[in-house]
Amino acid sequence: MKYYQVTDRIVNLCNDQSLDFRGRGSMIQKELNECTKDDIINHLDNAGVIPERYGHDSTEEKLFAKYCDALLACAWCQIGLDAFPIQERSDAADVIGKGDGYDVVGDAKAFRLSRTAKNQKDFKVESLNQWRKDAEYACLVGPLYQYPSRTSQIYLQAIRYNVTILSFTHMSFMIKVGFQDGTALKKLWEATKDIKISKDAEQYWNRINKVMLEITGASAADWRREVKESAKRLPIQGLEQLNYWEEVKARISHMPKEVLVDELIKALKIEAKIEVIKRSAGIVESSAVEKQEEIQLEIKS
């Protein structure tokens, strides 16, 4: 499965009624496992953007999250871990990797480009620390541009709980340049152990990047080029999502008035809210009231 096929593939899997959600997730994992190294790099280079065409909390959005988990597992395998997604969804990490005498759990994050403010709860650093259970290390991976660039509670939590925050760009870079020593990866999981607990983003990323360059043998100039290339891809991804909404606008502008009214009623879930209010307030239709009265009269007679 190529990166450009992911959005449609997830829609098609969700429409396949012969598969349950676990089965759909297994299919995504299987297809990613069959990808080449270059394919995985391409996935990582573009990872972390939830397609706008997926509804909020939809099956497609949830399956996309499973895709991100499977991608993280594949990326970890490429850098020397024995990694796989975890099927549990409640109070558990998404991925586990087995290294040289240790375990590391991981959580992959993706966001919509239309999403505005994000806070530390969206990254769940503290939760990931709790979900590690018996694993020695924990790692959060998300889009580089989505992390706070100045100060944030997530960096303080990462240092305090020894949760390594990385980006998909870091993962792609490490696969591209390789490792001088495969066992050196453990240094990355312990990169922040001896730095001051702080909300400062610059301190955090300076340490992470320094250790990453040490274990890969790459230069700071190599990493700067990687970050610049990553930044170039973002506007292209943005245009893809903008095009979706432009198509939606065009479709709406050509809808008859009566269709628009029906669509708005559905979008606002008005009928469902009416039913909930009726149940909550003990309100029933007149026909139902009459039926209850008839039953009571029969009982009395």
Backbone hydrogen bonds in HBPLUS format (Angstrom, degrees):
<---DONOR---> <-ACCEPTOR-->    atom                        ^
c    i                          cat <-CA-CA->   ^        H-A-AA   ^      H-
h    n   atom  resd res      DA  || num        DHA   H-A  angle D-A-AA Bond
n    s   type  num  typ     dist DA aas  dist angle  dist       angle   num
A0005-GLN N   A0002-LYS O   3.07 MM   3  5.41 153.6  2.14 109.4 117.6     1
A0006-VAL N   A0003-TYR O   3.07 MM   3  5.47 163.0  2.10 116.7 121.9     2
A0009-ARG N   A0005-GLN O   2.93 MM   4  5.91 154.4  1.99 155.2 163.7     3
A0010-ILE N   A0006-VAL O   2.99 MM   4  6.14 160.1  2.03 158.9 161.5     4
A0011-VAL N   A0007-THR O   3.33 MM   4  6.61 156.9  2.39 141.9 147.9     5
A0012-ASN N   A0008-ASP O   2.91 MM   4  6.17 163.8  1.94 155.2 159.1     6
A0013-LEU N   A0009-ARG O   2.94 MM   4  6.16 156.5  2.00 148.2 154.7     7
A0014-CYS N   A0010-ILE O   2.99 MM   4  6.17 154.0  2.06 145.7 152.6     8
A0015-ASN N   A0011-VAL O   3.08 MM   4  6.34 132.7  2.32 140.5 153.1     9
A0015-ASN N   A0012-ASN O   3.19 MM   3  5.09 131.5  2.44  92.1 105.1    10
A0016-ASP N   A0013-LEU O   3.10 MM   3  5.07 150.2  2.19  98.3 107.5    11
A0019-LEU N   A0016-ASP O   3.27 MM   3  5.99 169.1  2.29 117.8 121.0    12
A0024-ARG N   A0020-ASP O   2.96 MM   4  6.30 151.7  2.05 153.7 162.0    13
A0025-GLY N   A0021-PHE O   2.97 MM   4  6.24 158.3  2.02 150.0 155.7    14
A0026-SER N   A0022-ARG O   2.94 MM   4  6.21 149.6  2.03 144.5 153.0    15
A0027-MET N   A0023-GLY O   3.04 MM   4  6.30 145.7  2.16 141.1 149.7    16
A0028-ILE N   A0024-ARG O   3.09 MM   4  6.43 158.7  2.13 149.5 154.3    17
A0029-GLN N   A0025-GLY O   2.99 MM   4  6.24 162.6  2.02 149.0 153.8    18
A0030-LYS N   A0026-SER O   2.88 MM   4  6.04 159.3  1.92 145.7 151.5    19
A0031-GLU N   A0027-MET O   2.97 MM   4  6.18 162.2  2.00 151.4 155.5    20
A0032-LEU N   A0028-ILE O   3.01 MM   4  6.23 152.3  2.08 149.4 156.9    21
A0033-ASN N   A0029-GLN O   2.90 MM   4  6.08 152.9  1.97 148.4 156.4    22
A0035-CYS N   A0032-LEU O   2.97 MM   3  5.16 162.1  2.00 109.6 115.2    23
A0040-ILE N   A0036-THR O   3.02 MM   4  6.36 160.3  2.06 154.5 158.5    24
A0041-ILE N   A0037-LYS O   3.00 MM   4  6.31 158.7  2.05 151.1 157.1    25
A0042-ASN N   A0038-ASP O   3.02 MM   4  6.25 155.5  2.08 143.8 150.0    26
A0043-HIS N   A0039-ASP O   2.92 MM   4  6.28 154.1  1.99 151.0 158.5    27
A0044-LEU N   A0040-ILE O   2.91 MM   4  6.17 164.0  1.94 153.7 157.7    28
A0045-ASP N   A0041-ILE O   2.83 MM   4  6.03 153.9  1.89 150.5 158.2    29
A0046-ASN N   A0043-HIS O   3.17 MM   3  5.45 142.1  2.32 101.9 112.4    30
A0047-ALA N   A0044-LEU O   3.24 MM   3  4.87 164.9  2.27  99.7 104.3    31
A0111-PHE N   A0048-GLY O   2.95 MM  63  6.12 161.0  1.98 151.1 144.9    32
A0050-ILE N   A0111-PHE O   2.98 MM  61  5.46 163.6  2.01 118.2 123.6    33
A0054-TYR N   A0051-PRO O   3.19 MM   3  5.82 162.4  2.23 114.7 119.8    34
A0058-SER N   A0055-GLY O   3.11 MM   3  5.07 150.3  2.20 128.2 122.4    35
A0062-LYS N   A0058-SER O   3.07 MM   4  6.37 158.6  2.12 149.3 154.9    36
A0063-LEU N   A0059-THR O   2.86 MM   4  6.06 151.5  1.94 147.7 155.8    37
A0064-PHE N   A0060-GLU O   2.88 MM   4  6.08 144.2  2.01 143.3 153.4    38
A0065-ALA N   A0061-GLU O   3.13 MM   4  6.45 144.7  2.26 139.4 148.0    39
A0066-LYS N   A0062-LYS O   3.21 MM   4  6.60 144.8  2.34 136.4 145.5    40
A0067-TYR N   A0063-LEU O   2.92 MM   4  6.28 144.9  2.04 142.2 152.4    41
A0068-CYS N   A0064-PHE O   2.98 MM   4  6.36 152.6  2.06 147.7 154.2    42
A0069-ASP N   A0065-ALA O   3.04 MM   4  6.37 150.6  2.12 143.5 151.3    43
A0070-ALA N   A0066-LYS O   2.92 MM   4  6.19 165.1  1.95 152.0 155.4    44
A0071-LEU N   A0067-TYR O   2.84 MM   4  6.05 150.7  1.92 148.5 157.3    45
A0072-LEU N   A0068-CYS O   2.99 MM   4  6.19 156.3  2.04 145.6 151.2    46
A0073-ALA N   A0069-ASP O   3.02 MM   4  6.36 157.4  2.07 150.2 156.4    47
A0074-CYS N   A0070-ALA O   2.98 MM   4  6.25 156.7  2.04 145.4 151.5    48
A0075-ALA N   A0071-LEU O   2.88 MM   4  6.13 155.4  1.94 149.8 156.9    49
A0076-TRP N   A0072-LEU O   2.92 MM   4  6.18 158.4  1.97 150.9 156.3    50
A0077-CYS N   A0073-ALA O   2.99 MM   4  6.27 151.2  2.08 145.1 153.2    51
A0078-GLN N   A0074-CYS O   3.06 MM   4  6.35 144.7  2.19 142.0 151.3    52
A0078-GLN N   A0075-ALA O   3.08 MM   3  5.06 120.4  2.45  93.3 108.2    53
A0079-ILE N   A0076-TRP O   3.12 MM   3  5.24 137.8  2.31  98.1 109.7    54
A0081-LEU N   A0076-TRP O   2.98 MM   5  5.38 162.8  2.01 147.6 141.9    55
A0080-GLY N   A0077-CYS O   3.22 MM   3  5.24 164.3  2.25 105.6 107.7    56
A0082-ASP N   A0098-LYS O   3.11 MM  16  5.02 168.4  2.12 135.2 138.7    57
A0098-LYS N   A0082-ASP O   2.92 MM  16  5.02 151.6  2.00 121.1 130.2    58
A0084-PHE N   A0096-ILE O   3.07 MM  12  5.83 151.9  2.15 154.5 162.3    59
A0096-ILE N   A0084-PHE O   3.09 MM  12  5.83 167.6  2.11 159.0 160.7    60
A0086-ILE N   A0094-ASP O   2.69 MM   8  5.23 167.1  1.71 138.9 139.7    61
A0094-ASP N   A0106-GLY O   3.08 MM  12  5.96 135.8  2.28 151.9 164.7    62
A0095-VAL N   A0106-GLY O   3.03 MM  11  4.81 147.3  2.14 142.5 141.3    63
A0106-GLY N   A0095-VAL O   2.73 MM  11  4.81 155.5  1.78 138.0 139.9    64
A0097-GLY N   A0104-VAL O   2.71 MM   7  5.15 159.8  1.75 157.2 164.2    65
A0104-VAL N   A0097-GLY O   2.83 MM   7  5.15 156.8  1.88 151.9 157.4    66
A0099-GLY N   A0102-TYR O   2.80 MM   3  5.23 156.1  1.86 151.2 157.8    67
A0101-GLY N   A0099-GLY O   2.98 MM   2  5.80 120.1  2.35 112.5  95.9    68
A0137-TYR N   A0103-ASP O   3.17 MM  34  6.43 162.1  2.21 152.7 156.4    69
A0105-VAL N   A0137-TYR O   2.98 MM  32  6.41 157.1  2.04 139.9 139.3    70
A0139-CYS N   A0105-VAL O   2.79 MM  34  6.21 143.2  1.93 152.8 165.0    71
A0107-ASP N   A0139-CYS O   3.02 MM  32  6.54 142.7  2.16 156.3 164.7    72
A0141-VAL N   A0107-ASP O   2.96 MM  34  6.24 168.1  1.97 162.5 163.5    73
A0109-LYS N   A0141-VAL O   2.79 MM  32  6.14 158.2  1.83 158.7 164.0    74
A0115-ARG N   A0112-ARG O   3.13 MM   3  5.20 158.8  2.17 101.6 108.2    75
A0122-ASP N   A0119-ASN O   2.98 MM   3  5.69 149.1  2.07 120.0 127.9    76
A0123-PHE N   A0120-GLN O   3.18 MM   3  5.55 146.1  2.30 105.8 114.7    77
A0128-LEU N   A0124-LYS O   2.95 MM   4  6.10 155.2  2.01 143.9 150.6    78
A0129-ASN N   A0125-VAL O   3.09 MM   4  6.42 148.6  2.19 146.0 154.2    79
A0130-GLN N   A0126-GLU O   3.20 MM   4  6.59 149.3  2.30 142.4 150.0    80
A0130-GLN N   A0127-SER O   2.99 MM   3  5.07 116.2  2.41  96.0 111.6    81
A0131-TRP N   A0127-SER O   2.85 MM   4  6.15 145.2  1.97 148.6 159.8    82
A0135-ALA N   A0132-ARG O   2.86 MM   3  5.24 164.5  1.89 140.5 138.2    83
A0164-THR N   A0138-ALA O   2.88 MM  26  6.24 154.8  1.95 158.1 149.9    84
A0140-LEU N   A0164-THR O   2.82 MM  24  6.19 152.2  1.90 147.0 156.1    85
A0166-LEU N   A0140-LEU O   2.78 MM  26  6.08 170.4  1.79 173.1 176.3    86
A0142-GLY N   A0166-LEU O   3.30 MM  24  6.82 148.6  2.40 136.2 140.8    87
A0168-PHE N   A0142-GLY O   3.00 MM  26  5.84 138.5  2.18 135.6 141.5    88
A0146-GLN N   A0143-PRO O   3.12 MM   3  5.46 152.4  2.20 109.3 117.7    89
A0147-TYR N   A0144-LEU O   3.34 MM   3  5.83 160.2  2.38 111.9 117.2    90
A0201-ALA N   A0150-ARG O   2.67 MM  51  5.08 165.1  1.69 161.6 156.9    91
A0152-SER N   A0199-LYS O   2.91 MM  47  4.94 148.8  2.01 128.1 137.3    92
A0155-TYR N   A0152-SER O   3.30 MM   3  5.90 143.3  2.44 110.6 117.6    93
A0157-GLN N   A0153-GLN O   2.91 MM   4  6.16 165.1  1.94 157.9 161.9    94
A0158-ALA N   A0154-ILE O   2.87 MM   4  5.94 152.4  1.94 137.5 145.8    95
A0159-ILE N   A0155-TYR O   3.05 MM   4  6.22 161.2  2.08 148.7 152.0    96
A0160-ARG N   A0156-LEU O   2.93 MM   4  6.06 164.2  1.96 149.2 154.5    97
A0161-TYR N   A0157-GLN O   2.87 MM   4  5.89 166.0  1.89 153.8 156.7    98
A0162-ASN N   A0158-ALA O   2.89 MM   4  5.40 109.1  2.41 130.2 144.1    99
A0163-VAL N   A0158-ALA O   2.86 MM   5  4.57 154.2  1.93 130.2 138.3   100
A0170-HIS N   A0167-SER O   3.11 MM   3  5.11 120.0  2.48  94.2 108.1   101
A0171-MET N   A0167-SER O   3.13 MM   4  6.54 159.2  2.18 147.8 152.8   102
A0172-SER N   A0168-PHE O   2.92 MM   4  6.16 163.3  1.95 149.4 153.5   103
A0173-PHE N   A0169-THR O   2.95 MM   4  6.06 162.0  1.98 148.0 153.2   104
A0174-MET N   A0170-HIS O   2.97 MM   4  6.19 163.3  2.00 154.3 157.8   105
A0175-ILE N   A0171-MET O   3.15 MM   4  6.39 152.4  2.23 147.3 154.4   106
A0176-LYS N   A0172-SER O   2.99 MM   4  6.23 156.6  2.05 149.4 156.2   107
A0177-VAL N   A0173-PHE O   2.98 MM   4  6.23 165.4  2.00 159.5 161.6   108
A0178-GLY N   A0174-MET O   2.90 MM   4  5.53 142.8  2.04 134.3 144.3   109
A0180-GLN N   A0215-ILE O   3.39 MM  35  6.45 162.5  2.42 148.5 153.2   110
A0184-ALA N   A0181-ASP O   2.92 MM   3  5.44 158.4  1.97 117.4 124.7   111
A0187-LYS N   A0184-ALA O   2.89 MM   3  5.62 149.8  1.98 120.2 127.9   112
A0188-LEU N   A0185-LEU O   2.91 MM   3  5.45 141.2  2.07 112.7 123.0   113
A0189-TRP N   A0186-LYS O   3.15 MM   3  5.33 123.6  2.49  98.7 112.0   114
A0190-GLU N   A0187-LYS O   3.25 MM   3  5.18 140.0  2.42  92.8 104.0   115
A0191-ALA N   A0188-LEU O   3.30 MM   3  4.93 166.9  2.32 103.0 103.5   116
A0193-LYS N   A0190-GLU O   3.27 MM   3  5.54 171.0  2.28 116.3 118.2   117
A0195-ILE N   A0192-THR O   3.43 MM   3  5.52 167.0  2.45 113.6 111.1   118
A0204-TYR N   A0200-ASP O   3.36 MM   4  6.52 162.6  2.40 140.7 145.5   119
A0205-TRP N   A0201-ALA O   2.92 MM   4  6.16 174.6  1.92 166.5 165.3   120
A0206-ASN N   A0202-GLU O   2.92 MM   4  5.90 154.9  1.99 147.2 154.7   121
A0207-ARG N   A0203-GLN O   3.22 MM   4  6.41 157.4  2.28 145.8 150.5   122
A0208-ILE N   A0204-TYR O   3.08 MM   4  6.38 168.2  2.09 154.9 158.2   123
A0209-ASN N   A0205-TRP O   2.86 MM   4  5.83 169.6  1.87 150.0 153.6   124
A0210-LYS N   A0206-ASN O   3.01 MM   4  6.00 153.0  2.08 137.8 145.7   125
A0211-VAL N   A0207-ARG O   3.06 MM   4  6.28 167.2  2.08 155.4 157.3   126
A0212-MET N   A0208-ILE O   2.93 MM   4  6.13 162.5  1.96 152.1 157.8   127
A0213-LEU N   A0209-ASN O   2.95 MM   4  6.11 159.6  1.99 149.4 154.0   128
A0214-GLU N   A0210-LYS O   3.01 MM   4  6.23 147.7  2.12 142.3 151.7   129
A0215-ILE N   A0211-VAL O   3.01 MM   4  6.29 160.4  2.05 157.0 160.2   130
A0216-THR N   A0212-MET O   3.10 MM   4  6.18 137.9  2.29 141.6 152.5   131
A0217-GLY N   A0213-LEU O   2.86 MM   4  5.56 139.4  2.03 138.9 147.7   132
A0222-ASP N   A0219-SER O   3.08 MM   3  5.12 122.0  2.44  94.9 109.0   133
A0223-TRP N   A0219-SER O   3.20 MM   4  6.61 155.2  2.26 147.7 153.4   134
A0224-ARG N   A0220-ALA O   2.93 MM   4  6.21 157.1  1.98 149.0 155.5   135
A0225-ARG N   A0221-ALA O   3.05 MM   4  6.24 155.9  2.11 145.6 151.3   136
A0226-GLU N   A0222-ASP O   3.06 MM   4  6.35 151.1  2.15 142.2 150.5   137
A0227-VAL N   A0223-TRP O   2.96 MM   4  6.27 160.6  2.00 156.0 159.9   138
A0228-LYS N   A0224-ARG O   3.03 MM   4  6.25 156.3  2.08 146.3 152.7   139
A0229-GLU N   A0225-ARG O   2.97 MM   4  6.21 157.1  2.02 149.0 154.9   140
A0230-SER N   A0226-GLU O   2.95 MM   4  6.20 153.0  2.03 147.5 155.3   141
A0231-ALA N   A0227-VAL O   2.97 MM   4  6.23 151.9  2.05 145.4 152.6   142
A0232-LYS N   A0228-LYS O   3.10 MM   4  6.39 140.5  2.26 141.6 151.7   143
A0233-ARG N   A0229-GLU O   3.31 MM   4  6.64 139.2  2.49 140.5 150.0   144
A0233-ARG N   A0230-SER O   3.18 MM   3  5.35 131.5  2.42  98.4 110.7   145
A0236-ILE N   A0233-ARG O   3.12 MM   3  5.35 122.6  2.46 103.7 118.2   146
A0237-GLN N   A0233-ARG O   3.10 MM   4  6.46 155.7  2.16 154.4 161.5   147
A0238-GLY N   A0234-LEU O   2.87 MM   4  6.14 153.1  1.94 151.8 160.6   148
A0239-LEU N   A0235-PRO O   2.92 MM   4  6.16 151.4  2.00 144.4 150.5   149
A0240-GLU N   A0236-ILE O   3.22 MM   4  6.53 149.1  2.32 142.3 150.0   150
A0241-GLN N   A0237-GLN O   3.23 MM   4  6.61 153.3  2.31 146.8 152.8   151
A0242-LEU N   A0238-GLY O   2.87 MM   4  6.13 153.8  1.94 149.8 158.3   152
A0243-ASN N   A0239-LEU O   2.88 MM   4  6.00 156.4  1.93 147.5 153.0   153
A0245-TRP N   A0241-GLN O   3.41 MM   4  6.82 159.2  2.45 147.1 150.2   154
A0246-GLU N   A0242-LEU O   2.92 MM   4  6.20 151.2  2.00 152.6 161.8   155
A0247-GLU N   A0243-ASN O   3.00 MM   4  6.16 150.8  2.08 143.4 150.4   156
A0248-VAL N   A0244-TYR O   3.00 MM   4  6.36 149.4  2.10 144.0 153.1   157
A0249-LYS N   A0245-TRP O   2.90 MM   4  6.12 159.5  1.94 146.6 151.6   158
A0250-ALA N   A0246-GLU O   3.00 MM   4  6.22 158.1  2.04 144.6 150.3   159
A0251-ARG N   A0247-GLU O   2.96 MM   4  6.16 156.0  2.02 146.6 153.0   160
A0252-ILE N   A0248-VAL O   2.93 MM   4  6.15 160.7  1.96 153.6 158.5   161
A0253-SER N   A0249-LYS O   2.99 MM   4  6.16 156.1  2.05 148.2 154.6   162
A0254-HIS N   A0251-ARG O   3.27 MM   3  5.49 148.1  2.38 101.7 110.6   163
A0255-MET N   A0252-ILE O   3.10 MM   3  5.25 167.5  2.11 111.5 115.1   164
A0259-VAL N   A0256-PRO O   3.12 MM   3  5.38 123.2  2.46 103.0 117.0   165
A0260-LEU N   A0256-PRO O   3.05 MM   4  6.36 156.6  2.10 154.0 161.2   166
A0261-VAL N   A0257-LYS O   2.96 MM   4  6.29 154.5  2.03 153.8 160.4   167
A0262-ASP N   A0258-GLU O   3.16 MM   4  6.40 163.5  2.19 142.6 146.4   168
A0263-GLU N   A0259-VAL O   2.89 MM   4  6.12 159.3  1.94 150.8 157.0   169
A0264-LEU N   A0260-LEU O   2.88 MM   4  6.05 152.8  1.95 147.8 155.0   170
A0265-ILE N   A0261-VAL O   2.99 MM   4  6.23 159.6  2.03 151.9 157.1   171
A0266-LYS N   A0262-ASP O   3.02 MM   4  6.27 155.6  2.08 146.2 152.8   172
A0267-ALA N   A0263-GLU O   2.82 MM   4  6.01 159.8  1.86 147.1 153.3   173
A0268-LEU N   A0264-LEU O   2.95 MM   4  6.09 155.6  2.01 149.8 155.0   174
A0270-ILE N   A0265-ILE O   3.20 MM   5  5.65 163.1  2.23 159.6 162.5   175
A0269-LYS N   A0266-LYS O   2.98 MM   3  4.89 147.8  2.08  98.9 109.1   176
A0273-LYS N   A0269-LYS O   3.07 MM   4  6.29 153.9  2.14 147.2 154.6   177
A0274-ILE N   A0270-ILE O   2.91 MM   4  6.18 151.9  1.99 152.9 161.0   178
A0275-GLU N   A0271-GLU O   3.08 MM   4  6.36 157.5  2.13 147.6 152.7   179
A0276-VAL N   A0272-ALA O   3.04 MM   4  6.31 154.1  2.11 145.1 152.2   180
A0277-ILE N   A0273-LYS O   2.99 MM   4  6.20 162.0  2.02 149.5 153.7   181
A0278-LYS N   A0274-ILE O   3.01 MM   4  6.25 158.5  2.05 148.8 154.6   182
A0279-ARG N   A0275-GLU O   3.01 MM   4  6.27 160.0  2.05 148.8 153.6   183
A0280-SER N   A0276-VAL O   2.83 MM   4  6.01 165.6  1.85 154.4 159.0   184
A0281-ALA N   A0277-ILE O   2.88 MM   4  5.91 155.6  1.94 149.9 155.8   185
A0283-ILE N   A0278-LYS O   2.75 MM   5  4.59 141.7  1.89 144.1 148.2   186
A0282-GLY N   A0279-ARG O   3.34 MM   3  5.16 154.3  2.41  95.7 103.2   187
A0288-ALA N   A0285-GLU O   2.98 MM   3  5.28 124.1  2.30 104.0 118.1   188
A0289-VAL N   A0285-GLU O   3.04 MM   4  6.44 149.4  2.13 148.8 158.3   189
A0290-GLU N   A0286-SER O   2.92 MM   4  6.19 163.4  1.95 154.8 158.4   190
A0291-LYS N   A0287-SER O   3.03 MM   4  6.22 149.5  2.12 137.6 146.0   191
A0292-GLN N   A0288-ALA O   2.99 MM   4  6.26 153.1  2.06 145.7 152.2   192
A0293-GLU N   A0289-VAL O   2.95 MM   4  6.28 154.0  2.02 151.0 158.5   193
A0294-GLU N   A0290-GLU O   2.98 MM   4  6.26 151.1  2.07 145.8 153.4   194
A0295-ILE N   A0291-LYS O   3.04 MM   4  6.34 153.4  2.11 145.2 152.2   195
A0296-GLN N   A0292-GLN O   3.00 MM   4  6.28 157.8  2.05 148.9 154.4   196
A0297-LEU N   A0293-GLU O   2.97 MM   4  6.20 155.2  2.03 146.5 153.1   197
A0298-GLU N   A0294-GLU O   3.01 MM   4  6.24 153.8  2.08 146.3 153.1   198
A0299-ILE N   A0295-ILE O   3.04 MM   4  6.32 151.4  2.13 145.4 153.1   199
A0300-LYS N   A0296-GLN O   3.01 MM   4  6.28 159.2  2.05 149.2 154.2   200
A0301-SER N   A0297-LEU O   3.01 MM   4  6.18 153.3  2.08 146.4 153.5   201
